[in-house]
C-alpha cells in the first residue's frame, strides 16, 4: 500500500482529496495536517467523513511526517507550500503540490504575479501535472505541480487547435465561470452567501494569477509566445468551472470536422469527453468527477471557433487531477479511485 499524507487537509481541496483517497484500493492515508484544527479528528472538521476517516489533524512537522509516508499531497496556499516541499523531497518523499508555487517555469514571471520564490532551483525539476499533455514525464517525477483549475479547463479546451495550427494564435479570448469553492474555505467578504447569491460578476479582469500559467502552456503547445485575454467570473454555485474560448480560424473547417479532430486527439484519454454536435458541456454533468467535457462550434459567419469546456474545479481542477498524477507516478491504473459517476441532479 502506498502511504500518503494530506498537508492542509481542512480546506475544500483537502477534504476532496480525502473523499477520493478513502476509496482508492492502493492507498493508505497515514496523516492529515491542519494548523487551525490541530488535535481534532478530521471527521469533526468535516462531518461528511464520519465512519470513513477519523485521523487526528497534526501539526506540520516535515521530519515526523516524512518518516511515515511515501508521497505527500500539499494542499497549501502558495508560499506556504514552497516552505515545506524542499524538506519533504530531501527526506525522500514524492510530492504532488496543489499550490501555484511550482507551476511556472520562469522565476521572474512567478515573482511578478505572486511573491519571491524561496526554492527556484526546483522550478525546472517540477513537472506540470496535466496528464493529457505530459503523461510520459509524470511517472518518474519527484515533484509534480498540479495545474490550476481555470488553466486545466482552458488548456484542454484549446490544445488540439494549437497543436494542429488551426487558429490565429494572437486571437484567443477566454472567459471562465467558477463556483465559489474556488475561492477556498476561509471567510472572505466576496464569498459570503449574501454577496454571491443571485449575483454573477467578473473579477480580476486582466490580472488573474492563472493567466501566466495558461499562457505558458499554450505557448509550449504553439511553439511561440501566446498572449491571451482571460476574464474569470464568479457563479452563485458551489462547484464547477465552465470556460469558453474564442479564436479566429486560419481556414474554413466545419463543426463536424472539428469534433472529429478533438475526438481523435483525446481518443485515449479516460477523463476527456467530447460532446457530439449540438450538445454542449454543463457543470451539472461533471459534478464530483474527474471528467473534462468539451464541446465546440465553428461559426462560418465570423470564421471563429468557440470551444466550451466544463470541469469540477475541486476534482479535475484540483484533487482528482492530483490523484490521477499520483496514479501515474506510482504505476497504478490512471483511473484508480477516479471512476466516479457524476451526481445528478
Secondary structure as UniProt FT lines:
FT   STRAND          2..7
FT   TURN            9..10
FT   HELIX           12..21
FT   TURN            22..23
FT   TURN            25..26
FT   STRAND          27..33
FT   TURN            36..39
FT   HELIX           42..45
FT   HELIX           47..49
FT   TURN            50..52
FT   STRAND          56..58
FT   HELIX           62..66
FT   TURN            67..68
FT   STRAND          71..74
FT   TURN            78..79
FT   HELIX           80..90
FT   TURN            91..92
FT   STRAND          94..97
FT   TURN            101..103
FT   HELIX           107..113
FT   HELIX           120..122
FT   TURN            123..125
FT   STRAND          127..128
FT   HELIX           131..138
FT   TURN            139..140
FT   STRAND          143..145
FT   HELIX           149..163
FT   TURN            164..165
FT   HELIX           169..171
FT   STRAND          173..178
FT   HELIX           180..183
FT   HELIX           189..191
FT   HELIX           193..196
FT   TURN            197..198
FT   STRAND          201..203
FT   TURN            205..207
FT   TURN            209..210
FT   HELIX           211..222
FT   STRAND          229..234
FT   STRAND          241..249
FT   HELIX           255..265
FT   TURN            266..268
FT   TURN            270..271
FT   STRAND          272..274
FT   TURN            277..278
FT   HELIX           283..285
FT   TURN            286..288
FT   STRAND          292..299
FT   TURN            300..303
FT   STRAND          304..311
FT   TURN            313..314
FT   HELIX           315..319
FT   HELIX           320..329
FT   TURN            330..331
FT   TURN            334..337
//
